[in-house]
C-alpha cells in the first residue's frame, strides 16, 4: 500500500470528522449588554422640542404655495405617456 494513500485515508478518517464537529461547536450564549438600547434612548433625549414663537415664518408665500400644491396634485391626476425605450445604435443603418 502506498504511504501517501494511508496518510490521506487516516486524515480523512480521523481528522476531517473532528474538524467538522469542531465547526459546529459554538460558544455559550451570552446576554446582551445591560446598556442595550442606550444609544437610541440618548438620541431621543437629545432632541429639542420646538417651542412656538411669535417670529414670522420665512419661506414661500401663500399664493406660490397654493400654486405648487395644485400643480403637485394635478401631476397625479393626468397620466403622462410612457417614455419610449432607449435604443442606442441597434439596427441603425448609415
Secondary structure, DSSP 8 states (H G I E B T S, - for coil): --HHHHHHHHIIIIIHHHHHHHHH---------TTTTHHHHHHHHH-------SS---S--HHHHHHHHHHHHHHHHS----------SSS---
